[in-house]
Each structure stands twice: as C-alpha cells, then as structure tokens.
Amino acid sequence: MYSTSSFHSSSSTSSLVGATGETESIHQPSSSSSFSALGRNCVPSADYRGYPHQMSSSSSSGNGNSGGGGGGAEGSTRTEAATLDIYVLKQTSDFYHQLSAVWEDWKILSTLQSDESGTTQSPSSNDRIFHQYCSLKQDLFSSRSLSARARYLQELCTACQRYFSLKKMFWEDSELVEFCVEQLKRYLSSQSGASCAVDYHRADQIEYSILVLDLLHQMLRETHTCRKKLVLFLRNGGHFLQSLAVSLTDLLPSREELHQLELIDLDKELTESSSGVLYEVLRIAQQAKWPQAKHSVVSTGWLVGKMAASSRILHLCERAVTYMVDLFSGSLNSYSSGIGIAHTTTGTTAASPPEKPRTASVEGRGRGLVSLHHLAYLLNALVQHSPRLSARLHSRFAEEFKYYISVTGAKQKLPGGYALRNDTLDLMHSVKTKILQS
C-alpha cells in the first residue's frame, strides 16, 4: 500500500528508491550551490536537505547540437513546468509528512524572498562556524547589560540566516535554548516593568524580548529534520513545548497595556515575532504524531488545550483579529493601532467604523503576508481544537468577522504572485466560518 504526491516543479530532480522501496531523496543540490544571505528572513539554500528551492528543468538547443561543443551557435535555455510523482511504499514512513512540511517552508520562503534581494555568501567550514558560535555563546552568558546581550543575540540571529549548520548547533545545545526561554519569562512579563505612563526601561525590555523571539523563530524555521530539536521539545511529556507556548500566551502584554505605557508602536513587531514562534511550535506538536514519532501525549489538540486554559488567551486572539481587520482597512504593511476595534470602559471590544481605506499597495509585502498566514494558522488551530474558545471568540469578535474580515476583499488585496496566498485565504475562510457558526 502506498501514497502518492504530485508537485509542479521545474527541475532536474529525481526520486531515488532504495532496496526497501522507500523513497530516500527528491532533490540533489548542485555542487556549485552556496550559502545565501537574503536579509532578515532567509535561510541558506544549499545546506538544507531536500529543500525544494526553485527546482528547474533546462533544455538547450542550437544548430542541432545538444552539447554545443563546437560551432559558434549560442544555446537557449527553456524552463518548463513538470509534474513529479512520488510513491511512498512504506506506511510507517515519515517521508510524505516531511515533504509536506518542506513544501510549506518553501512557500513561506518564496513569499519572503518576493520582496527581498541579497548576495550569495561563500560557505564556511563547520569548525569555523562552531568556533564563532561558542564565542558568541560565551559572550552572551557573560554579559550583564541588556544592550550587550541584545547585540550578541542580533549577531547570532544574523549568522543563523546565513548558515544552516548554526541551527543544528543551537538545537544540540539545550543550554542556549533554555536561556532564551528564561529571558522571555523574565523580560516579557508585564511584572518586569513599572506602571508609570512612559517607561523607557520597559520599552528596552520589550524590544529585547522581540529580539529573543526573532532568534527563536529563525532557529525553528526549516528544521524539521533536526532530531535534537524534536527530542528537546517532546521529552518529559512535552513539558518544554508546553512551557514555551503557554509562556507566550500568558506573558505577552496586551495591546491595552502597551497603550497605557505609550508603547503601542512596538505592538506590530511583537505580534509578528510571537506569532512566528507559536506557528512553529504548533507545527512541532503536529510533527509529534508523525508515524516515526508517535508521541503518546503531545498533539495539536493537547497543546491548544493548554493554551486555551490561559486567562489571557483572548489578548492573543485580539492581536490576530486586529491584524486581519487592518488588512481590510488599509495596506497589509501599515498595521494600525486598532482599526475596527474600539475598547470600551468595561474592557470588551466593539466594532467601530473603519477609517477611509488607504490606497497603499501590498505589492512586495511578503513579510506581512507571512505574518498574516501565521496568525490565521494560529486562530484556525485554536477554534478547531477548542469549541469553548471558538464560542468565546464568536461572542467577542463576531462583528469583526462578519463585517470587516472578507475573504473576497483579501483576494483583491493580496497579489496572485505570492506562493503563500491561497493557503492564507483558505485559512482565513476556515477561521471565519468556524467562528461565525459557533
């Protein structure tokens, strides 16, 4: 018995079938591949096993020569779409799940790269990278000031975007992973700051927390094949996975708290960074049920149950709803401080007329679309696995979903060139349907 999967590709890829009949690889990077640095949200293209980046198939022609070894004729290159059929002959194989995860990663990366440009970097030896990693870790642990630690975290975040091997080192070193989570618990909590009107020290703490979240998100991305990461999150009944997800749910300051501290300008970054981490955390919970893992406790429903039990879960959902409402009130990259959501004196929310739609285009705003996808994925998981929370969201945000969040409007605002566009629209439709029918 087998399962199949077809992908439209354009490449000289092959399906290698071993003696057992199980597909082993679908992509062979060329020897000329090199690490790539494409800005804040990028990964090396050659170092990731099986990564389906820009698979292409070329044919050359010129004066009847396929080799073009003689004569003066110039060959022409043509790229054609092709269908790659993959047969998995082993029911307990994780290959299909890994392929689906990698395909999802590719759509995210492609969307991010749609508005980024970068330069190709030469690969470094693992020994050199490991030495730099150890040096950064030592400097980070020995630093006592927040600004110094922020500087080292930023350097580590930039480096991991260029060298995938750094991600492997990060997940093999649980000490640094646990350090990042502890830093979030220490500085993200509202108890870390004072209650005065303008607290610049609190602003530094939130900005530092955003940097920690960005680092965790970068390290989590495209690492489904890092077994050490999965072992870390699933050990002790998924305690570490639960700790990270629930901590973000409990500790994220609400938008109202940021308003009081006059730090609402940080809300967009905090929303994007935290949603990226929670998105990857939910995918780890999903991975726990792959055939080879078969974890007896951890699942998406189990993790959602832990998150939904938090008294601050509605603050997290409000961030997602506000982000979506803003999409229909203006451009995707102009996240407002609450268009369509008005706080009443009782602390509940009510729909308010949106501002006059702005004309700014969302072209080239791949990062905003990726954040929208993360938030839609998060909301969909919450309402799918927690009927009680879905009913609470219906009670609180029904007007926003009924009058402001329109999938038809989203189709008009999101250009068709983004690889992640259709998946995001499907998630938004699913969320809206579930909440309105609750």
Secondary structure, DSSP 8 states (H G I E B T S, - for coil): --EEEEEEE-S----EE-TTS-EEES----TT---EE-SSS---SSSSTT--TT---EEEESTT-SS--SSS---EEEE--EEEEEEE--TT--HHHHHHHHHHHHHHHHHHHTT---EE-----HHHHHHHHHHHHHHHHH--SHHHHHHHHHHHHHHHHH-HHHHHHHHH-HHHHHHHHHHHHHHTSGGGS--SS--HHHHHHHHHHHHHHHHHHHHHTT-TT-HHHHHHHHHHHHHHHHHHHHHHHHHS--HHHHHHTT-GGGHHHHHHHHHHHHHHHHHHHHHTTSTTT--SS--HHHHHHHHHTSTTHHHHHHHHHHHHHHHHHS-TT---S-TTEEE-TTS-EEE-----------TT-HHHHHHHHHHHHHHHHHHHH-HHHHHHHHHHHHHIIIII--HHHHHHHS-TT-TTHHHHHHHHHHHHHHHHT-
